Amino acid sequence: MDKFQKASSLLKNHYEGEITINNSPSSGYRSRCEFGYKNNFYTMYSPLGEIIYLNTFNIVRPCIQKLMPNLLEKINKKDILKEKLFQINFRANRDNEMLVSLIYHKSIYDEIKSAANELANIFNIKINLRSKKKLYSTHDDLLRDDIKELESVLYQTDQSFYQPNYFHMPMMVLKTMSFIEKPKDLLELYCGSGTFSVPMRKTFNKILATENNRQSIRCLNKAIEENNITNIFHARLSAEEVTELFNGRVFKRMNNIDINNFNFSHILVDPPRAGLDNNVIDLINKFDNVLYISCNYETYVRDIEKLKNFKIINIEIFDQFPNTKHLEIVSLLSKK
């Protein structure tokens, strides 16, 4: 049984309609990727734990594919760059601008900075040098992403989550927005850098976006400023802390934002693969409409079975990672 059959089988007891599956190209789709570095090659591990050596990778965006072997050649020719280098990460925006992170088991001293600046100029890229608690950026360390389909500018760092599929990211946001009816205010948990909340600023009257990751909140702040947004309010709170907030706990990190000033019609959750814990399930039960984005259909079905007062109104599947076991779900649940 393939992943589509398995997901459909699990979902059929909770949704009677036909479920649309959005396919992705099987190559050239990833806008971010992480590799080890060893023996003058990029490295990955097979499912059996065997090390794989490579100099490019066909599932990443063409601009990254083109850069990878040329960058590797330059690094391998400079001992100062390759010594104690153990990881190389790539990110690309929709204009093919790239941020590369070189991560070391050694201090970042002036000679390495100079070599990184030279590389950045040769390839017209941004480079971050990282070692333990140290960062040097050849430019600023934020990557700006102008997503015209969403009429939004978003930001990411090399330490913040960002949707990796170039083709599906705007499609997923637009599909989620198409599910929304009679919007008032939105509460978003796990908001990341604002992938959903920033485009939804035009849909809802007000948005309270919450996220525990400092780098993601930093990116969200920058996006709010760049897009001249006045109706998104945010707090650095975990999903579990938001449940405590609704139970009366006071957080300084709310920065005087009063949840009593919101009239929430929807809650949006986009949790990690582990899904929702029981406290978040209890919080969701206080809402009438739930926009549930899931990267794990098994924990999604588990959570749906706990939300007994809700019915799936709309749902679509996005095959963000072709030829893997993973699927992404975009859905709207409403109270029965």
ZIUR-V106288 format. One record per backbone hydrogen bond with DSSP energy under -0.5 kcal/mol. NH is the residue of the N-H (numbers start at 1). CO is the residue of the C=O. E is the energy in kcal/mol with one decimal. If there is no record, write none. Layout:
NH&CO&E  NH&CO&E
//
This chain:
6&2&-2.4  7&3&-2.6  8&4&-2.5  9&5&-2.4  10&6&-2.1  11&7&-2.1  12&8&-1.5  14&11&-2.4  15&11&-1.3  20&18&-0.6  20&315&-0.6  22&20&-0.5  22&317&-3.3  23&21&-0.7  28&58&-2.1  29&59&-1.2  30&59&-2.8  31&164&-3.1  33&90&-2.2  35&88&-2.0  36&43&-2.4  37&86&-1.3  38&41&-2.3  41&38&-1.6  42&54&-2.2  43&36&-2.1  44&52&-1.9  46&50&-3.1  49&46&-2.5  52&44&-3.4  54&42&-2.3  60&57&-1.1  61&30&-2.5  64&61&-0.8  65&61&-2.6  66&62&-2.5  67&63&-1.5  68&64&-2.6  69&65&-0.7  70&66&-0.7  71&67&-3.0  72&68&-2.4  73&69&-2.1  74&70&-1.7  75&71&-2.5  76&72&-2.6  77&73&-1.0  78&75&-1.6  79&77&-0.6  81&78&-1.2  82&78&-2.0  83&79&-2.4  85&82&-1.8  86&103&-2.5  87&103&-1.2  88&35&-2.6  89&101&-2.2  90&33&-2.8  91&99&-1.6  92&31&-2.4  93&97&-2.2  96&93&-1.7  99&91&-2.5  100&126&-2.9  101&89&-2.3  102&100&-0.5  102&128&-3.0  103&87&-2.5  103&101&-0.5  104&130&-3.2  105&84&-2.5  109&107&-1.0  112&109&-0.8  113&109&-1.9  114&110&-2.4  115&111&-1.9  116&112&-2.5  117&113&-2.4  118&114&-1.9  119&115&-2.1  120&116&-2.8  121&117&-1.9  122&118&-2.2  123&119&-2.3  124&120&-1.1  125&120&-1.5  126&98&-2.7  128&100&-2.9  129&136&-3.4  130&102&-2.7  130&128&-0.5  131&134&-1.7  134&131&-2.3  136&129&-2.4  138&127&-2.6  143&156&-3.0  144&142&-0.6  145&154&-2.9  147&145&-0.9  147&152&-2.7  148&146&-1.0  150&147&-1.2  151&148&-1.0  152&147&-1.7  154&145&-2.8  156&143&-1.4  160&157&-1.1  166&29&-3.0  166&164&-0.8  169&165&-2.2  171&167&-0.6  172&168&-3.0  173&169&-1.6  174&170&-2.6  175&171&-2.4  176&172&-2.3  177&173&-2.4  178&174&-1.7  179&175&-0.8  179&176&-1.1  180&177&-1.2  185&263&-1.7  186&206&-2.4  187&266&-1.9  188&186&-0.5  188&208&-2.7  189&268&-2.7  191&210&-2.6  194&191&-2.0  195&191&-0.6  198&194&-2.0  200&196&-1.8  201&198&-1.4  202&199&-1.0  203&200&-1.3  204&200&-2.1  205&184&-3.1  206&184&-0.7  207&231&-2.6  208&186&-2.8  209&207&-0.6  209&233&-3.0  210&188&-2.4  211&235&-1.6  217&213&-2.1  218&214&-2.2  219&215&-2.1  220&216&-2.5  221&217&-2.6  222&218&-1.9  223&219&-2.2  224&220&-2.6  225&221&-2.1  226&222&-2.6  227&223&-2.6  228&225&-1.0  229&224&-2.4  233&207&-3.4  233&231&-0.6  235&209&-1.8  236&253&-0.5  237&235&-1.7  242&238&-1.9  243&239&-1.5  244&240&-1.4  245&241&-2.2  246&242&-2.1  247&243&-0.7  248&245&-1.6  249&244&-2.4  254&251&-1.4  255&252&-2.2  257&254&-1.9  259&257&-0.6  261&258&-2.0  262&259&-1.6  264&262&-0.5  265&185&-2.6  266&185&-1.6  267&289&-1.9  268&187&-2.8  269&291&-2.6  270&189&-0.6  275&272&-2.5  281&277&-2.1  282&278&-2.1  283&279&-1.9  284&280&-2.8  285&281&-1.5  286&283&-2.2  287&284&-2.3  289&265&-0.5  290&333&-3.3  291&267&-3.0  292&290&-0.8  292&331&-1.4  293&269&-3.0  293&291&-0.6  294&292&-0.5  294&329&-2.5  300&296&-2.2  301&297&-2.1  302&298&-1.9  303&299&-2.4  304&300&-2.6  305&301&-2.1  306&302&-0.8  306&303&-0.6  307&303&-1.4  308&306&-1.7  310&307&-1.8  311&334&-2.6  312&14&-0.7  313&311&-0.6  313&332&-2.9  314&332&-1.4  316&330&-2.3  317&20&-2.9  318&328&-3.2  319&22&-3.0  320&318&-1.9  324&321&-1.2  328&318&-2.5  329&294&-3.2  330&316&-2.5  331&292&-1.2  332&314&-2.6  333&290&-3.0  334&311&-2.3  335&288&-2.1  336&309&-3.0
//
